[in-house]
Amino acid sequence: MRCFYSRRSGSWATVGCCSPGMRNPSRECENSVRRGPSALTRPRAANKHGERGGEGRNAKCKMKNEKYRTIHGIPKHSPFFILHFAFPPVLVRARPQEPPEMSLRHRVLQAALAAWMLCLAFWPATCPAAAAEKPRLVVVVSIDQFPFEYLERFRHNFSPDGLFLELVDKGLVYSNCHHAHAFTFTGPGHASLLTGAYPATHGIIANEWYDRATDKTINCVSDKDAAIVGDDAAGGISPRNLLAPTVGDVMKLESAGRSKVFGIALKDRAAILMTGRAADGAFWMHKNMWVTSKYYRSDLPGYLRVLNESGVAKQQAGKEWPLLLDRAKYADHRPDNSPVENPPDGFGRDFPHKFAAADDKKYEGQFNVSPFANEYILLGAERLMQYEQLGRDEHVDLLCVGLSPNDLCGHAFDPYSLEVEDMTYRTDLMLGAFKRAVDAHMDGRPWLLVLTSDHGIAPNPLFAADRRLGAKADPLGKKDELQAKIDAALARRFPAPFGAKSYVQKIENHQVFLLRDQPALAGENYVTAQQIVRDVLVEQPSVAVAATRNDLIAANGQTDILRSLARAFHARRSGDVLFVMQPYHVHVDKTGTTHGAPWRYDTHVPLIFYGPGIERGTVDRKTHVAALAPTVSRLIGMPAPPASDEETLGEAVRR
């Protein structure tokens, strides 16, 4: 109980203990607060009427005291009440009708207290009372070939029953997220997602690359010592070419093998490269059947064998793929039956698309390019989750899902086709149903969903050229013609190669490989030869930039394009000169399209986190997809993968 000055009334007010007639109200009130109850504040003895402490004639004063159960607006039971006494306002002698004066010291203390109390007042709104529980299950969904602009261009037709609206409205969206390596292919993209590294480190420089040692082109997941379960003749598959550990590898290490790590996709490289070397299993589709590698296990799990034997993947045989919505609701970018489209054999260019018979060899390609293949992949993921009991114990588990049919559809029909648009709407609905299945499986247990993609896509060059975008199809012509130009330039500097027709060993995936063991290329001549090749390439109108090995090793601190090339360059696996095509100059003939460039249409993809402790919102600053790995690791309380090149995304880990 103390005195205070009321600005509203312009006079002194009392809180139960003081009266205007007190000789020194300031000192008396200060003592009563600091030393506990004084004689002024102790309960009175009962009077002759049986009244005690303000009853009877003082009832009005008591009601006033009850009204002022707060001091300066602070409830007495509040923890801030204690802070108020830590820095009490010291009142000095002042005339009753004038505000009290304060020294500079007291004004500073009052300002500090006000700031402190303001921060504490907003604390509950910004910081939960307890940290969110760590997720028991992490589900990473990578939609193959899914640029971020699909979420914007097609948003008006997304369904409330789908996943995309829920993620964009309730998740944490990184709207300016990019792959930071130059050659944006499926293999490097999926390897970067959960290693947090780039091809320069994880070694997956392309879907396939030329191997100098064997003089052969090898697949990014090929392994002759790991046969496919059920089809030994198909060639071996494993993650051994992946040189950097993944999030899943670290989870297995930290949990003494108790965490479960699985991948499932249509493509082998998607299922394998996201999960890593220590995964419990990776499953993909081969001839419309689920398969795996003997690297993981000697047989296929029963729940996938049942799906194979049920013939679910063949149920579309003889049926049609119609438009999901009314034709008027789709974007009218071009006629449905467009000459730039390159559909699978027997599928046709316009809706509805008719599937071949189940025993027809054409059916596999038709099914894989359709949204119904995504439905089958998600069915397999759901069965895997249920039978492997993912997320049902105290050890966090990881499930990586690759929706590869979107990529096959985009290659065949181009990103501005009705097929890609319809595929996106159906994928949205299928993912919404899949999320509800995960919710039901987890039964209230916390789980984390991450949505992203391995790369974007360029428009068909003829379609882009019609819109005056400076596009060009098959911009370098035949490889033999380009090699002849390089040979002619090298011949002006060096003698004829010893025992070979050319100093060029291979031109593949935007790389030129030289015969390093040629005597004429020894020492500094090897560097000179690289520079000659680089100069020939940059003379080509369709080449934006070319760089030698030495250029890329010293690329840090230079242009973004050189840094992206440096991230794509692996010292043992890459060529001697790497080059990038101009925007919209695409290596296709006239139909279909592809990806693989460092331009925004190929690099800009979604990165969305949704789950316990994730604050919803949109982050517009430029980020890199490889940051997914250390961020997920932080969210599940695990160390980041050791080769990760990116830092944790701070907005996602605020708890």
Protein Blocks (a to p, Z undefined) as FASTA:
>chain_A
ZZdddfklopacdehjacfkbfblmlmmmmmmmnopafklpccdddfkopaehiajlmmm
mmmmmmmmcgehiafkbmklmmmmmmccddddddfkbccdddfklmmmmmmmmmmmmmmm
mmmmmmcfbdcdddfbdcddddehiafklmmmmmmmpcfklmklmmmmmmccdfbbccfb
fblcfklmmmmmmnopafklnopabfbdcdfklopacdfkbcfklccehiaknopadfkl
pmbdcfklmmmmmnnomaccddddfblklmmmmnommbgbdcddeehiacddfklpmbdc
fklmmmmmnommmmmgoiacddfbdfklpccfbcfbackbccdehkajbdcdddddfklm
klmmmmmmpmklmmmmmmmmmmmmmmnogoiambdcddddddfklmmmmmmnopabfklm
mmmmmmmmmmmmmmmmmmmmnnopacddddddfbdcdddfklmmmnonopaehklopfkl
mmmmmmmmmmmmmccdehiabfbfbdcehiacddfklmklgcjllmmmmmmmmmmmmmpm
klmbdcdfklmmmmgopafklmmmmmmpcfklmcfbdcdddehiacbfkegcdehiabfk
lmmccdddddehiacdddfbdcdfklmmmmmmmmnopacdfklcbdcdfklmgZZ
